[in-house]
């Protein structure tokens, strides 16, 4: 069994999901789109993971590979109906590729904040077993503002009403991050656009505070990631 992973910057990889895939004996092939790596033929892959990144879904002039990526997502979900999980930018690309809308937020959402499940999540396969509300790491300045067809909202909060969605039967997008590792916040904070958003949102010293807060909650964040991965694994 192989999983195709589309990445947009080298530090936004599957994170803790890598360990879960190794434990489950699942091979995964990363494609670093921002480095010019092409999307391989989709045959032979059981699932697609699309990770986060510093670009926006509409930045096709600067990043023309977004066109091919959205086409691949639309085919994977809309035509093939295979399991899909998009995280942050991957969540937004799922919406955009299938006819939804993504827009810039009034203010970035950066830091640890609660997410509340909707009534529709009660019988959703991906989020089963999560508490509500639960705390998650956020680091985004755009949001899904209109759902694509055949989609339902599974989670939200005051900053971002569409924190999670399901499209069809086996495609999910989550705006928040559950794949956190000890290196996540330190590495992301060194990316200029991410660091600037963090500074604007959390103020001076925000990087150090977020690193400490995330480290203190890492065990719980990893447990949530494991629940989501196990649920997704059952969809394969």
C-alpha positions in Angstrom: 0.0 0.0 0.0 1.4 3.4 -1.0 0.3 6.9 -0.1 1.0 9.9 -2.3 2.1 13.0 -0.3 2.1 16.4 -2.0 4.3 19.0 -0.3 4.8 22.7 -0.9 7.8 23.4 1.4 10.2 20.9 2.8 9.4 21.6 6.5 5.7 21.0 6.0 5.7 17.2 5.7 3.4 14.6 7.2 5.1 15.1 10.6 3.9 12.5 13.2 1.9 10.8 10.4 5.3 9.5 9.2 5.7 7.4 12.3 2.1 6.1 12.1 2.6 5.1 8.5 5.9 3.3 9.3 4.1 1.4 12.2 1.3 0.4 9.8 3.8 -0.7 7.1 2.6 1.9 4.6 5.0 3.3 2.1 4.7 7.0 1.1 6.1 9.0 -1.7 6.7 12.7 -1.1 6.4 15.1 -4.1 8.1 18.4 -3.4 6.1 20.6 -5.8 7.8 23.8 -5.0 11.1 22.2 -6.0 9.7 21.3 -9.4 9.0 17.6 -8.8 6.2 16.4 -11.0 3.1 14.6 -9.8 3.5 10.9 -10.8 0.7 8.8 -12.3 -2.0 8.3 -9.7 -2.4 4.6 -10.4 -1.2 2.5 -7.6 -1.8 4.9 -4.8 -4.3 4.1 -2.1 -4.5 7.6 -0.6 -3.4 11.2 -1.1 -2.2 13.5 1.6 -1.8 17.2 0.7 0.2 19.2 3.2 0.5 23.0 4.1 2.6 25.7 2.6 3.3 29.4 2.5 1.6 30.1 -0.8 -2.1 30.8 -1.5 -4.4 28.7 -3.7 -4.6 31.7 -6.2 -0.8 32.1 -6.6 -0.7 30.3 -9.9 1.3 33.0 -11.6 4.2 32.6 -9.1 3.6 28.9 -8.6 2.3 27.5 -11.9 2.5 23.9 -10.6 -0.7 24.7 -8.5 -2.7 24.3 -11.7 -1.5 20.6 -12.1 -1.9 20.0 -8.4 -5.5 21.2 -8.4 -6.3 19.2 -11.5 -4.8 16.1 -9.7 -6.9 16.7 -6.6 -10.1 17.2 -8.6 -9.4 13.9 -10.5 -8.5 12.0 -7.3 -11.6 13.1 -5.4 -14.1 13.9 -8.0 -13.4 11.1 -10.5 -11.6 8.3 -8.7 -13.3 8.8 -5.3 -10.2 7.7 -3.4 -9.3 8.6 0.2 -7.9 12.2 0.5 -6.7 14.2 3.5 -5.7 17.9 3.1 -4.0 19.8 5.9 -4.1 23.7 6.0 -3.2 24.7 2.5 -4.2 21.1 1.4 -7.6 21.8 3.0 -8.0 25.0 1.0 -6.8 23.4 -2.2 -9.5 20.7 -1.8 -12.1 23.4 -1.6 -10.7 25.4 -4.5 -10.1 22.4 -6.8 -13.8 21.3 -6.4 -15.5 24.7 -6.8 -15.5 26.1 -3.3 -14.0 29.5 -2.4 -10.9 30.5 -0.3 -10.2 34.0 0.9 -7.8 35.9 3.1 -8.9 36.2 6.7 -9.2 39.6 8.5 -6.4 38.5 10.8 -4.2 35.4 10.8 -4.9 32.6 13.2 -1.7 31.5 14.8 -1.2 29.5 18.0 -3.0 26.9 20.0 -6.7 27.4 20.0 -9.8 25.2 20.5 -11.9 23.7 17.7 -15.5 22.6 18.2 -17.1 19.7 16.3 -20.4 20.3 14.5 -23.4 18.0 14.7 -22.4 16.6 11.3 -19.2 15.3 12.9 -21.1 12.9 15.2 -21.1 10.2 12.5 -18.1 11.3 10.5 -15.4 8.5 10.1 -12.4 10.8 10.3 -13.2 12.7 13.5 -14.7 9.9 15.5 -13.2 9.7 19.0 -12.1 13.3 19.3 -13.3 15.4 22.2 -15.2 18.6 21.5 -13.8 21.1 21.8 -10.2 20.0 21.3 -7.1 22.1 21.1 -5.1 22.3 17.9 -2.2 24.2 16.4 -3.2 26.9 13.9 -1.0 28.8 11.5 -2.9 30.3 8.6 -4.0 33.6 7.1 -6.6 32.3 4.6 -9.7 30.2 5.1 -12.3 28.2 3.2 -15.2 30.7 2.9 -17.6 28.6 0.7 -17.9 24.9 0.5 -17.6 22.9 -2.7 -20.6 20.8 -3.8 -21.3 17.7 -1.7 -19.4 19.0 1.3 -20.3 19.3 5.0 -18.7 21.3 7.8 -17.3 19.1 10.5 -15.6 21.6 12.8 -15.1 25.3 13.3 -14.3 28.1 15.8 -14.8 31.8 16.1 -11.8 32.7 14.0 -12.5 30.2 11.2 -16.0 28.7 10.8 -14.8 25.9 8.4 -12.0 24.2 10.3 -12.8 20.8 8.9 -14.9 19.5 6.1 -15.8 16.3 4.3 -16.4 16.3 0.6 -18.3 13.3 -0.7 -17.6 10.1 1.3 -13.8 9.8 1.6 -12.2 13.3 1.1 -11.4 15.4 4.2 -9.8 18.8 4.8 -8.6 20.1 8.1 -7.4 23.7 8.5 -5.7 23.1 11.8 -2.5 21.0 12.3 -2.4 17.7 14.2 0.8 16.4 12.7 2.9 18.3 15.1 6.4 17.1 16.1 9.0 18.7 18.5 10.5 20.4 15.4 7.3 21.9 14.0 7.1 25.3 15.6 10.9 26.0 15.7 11.2 25.1 12.0 8.1 27.0 10.8 9.0 30.1 12.8 12.2 30.4 10.7 10.1 30.8 7.5 9.8 34.5 7.0 6.1 34.7 6.1 5.2 32.3 9.0 7.4 34.2 11.4 5.9 37.5 10.5 2.3 36.2 10.9 3.3 34.8 14.3 4.8 38.1 15.4 1.8 40.1 14.3 -0.6 37.7 16.1 1.3 36.7 19.3 3.5 39.8 19.7 7.2 40.0 20.7 8.4 36.8 22.2 5.6 34.9 20.7 7.9 32.3 19.0 9.4 31.2 22.3 6.0 31.1 24.0 4.4 29.0 21.3 7.3 26.6 21.3 7.0 26.1 25.0 3.2 25.8 24.9 3.3 23.3 22.1 6.0 21.2 23.7 3.9 21.1 26.9 0.9 19.8 24.9 2.7 17.6 22.5 1.6 14.4 24.0 -2.1 15.3 23.7 -1.6 16.7 20.1 0.1 13.5 19.1 -2.7 11.4 20.6 -5.2 13.4 18.5 -3.1 12.9 15.4 -3.1 9.2 16.1 -6.9 9.1 16.3 -7.3 10.9 13.0 -4.6 8.8 11.3 -6.2 5.5 12.5 -9.6 6.7 11.3 -8.2 7.7 8.0 -6.3 4.4 7.7 -9.7 2.6 8.0 -10.9 4.4 4.9 -8.1 3.0 2.8 
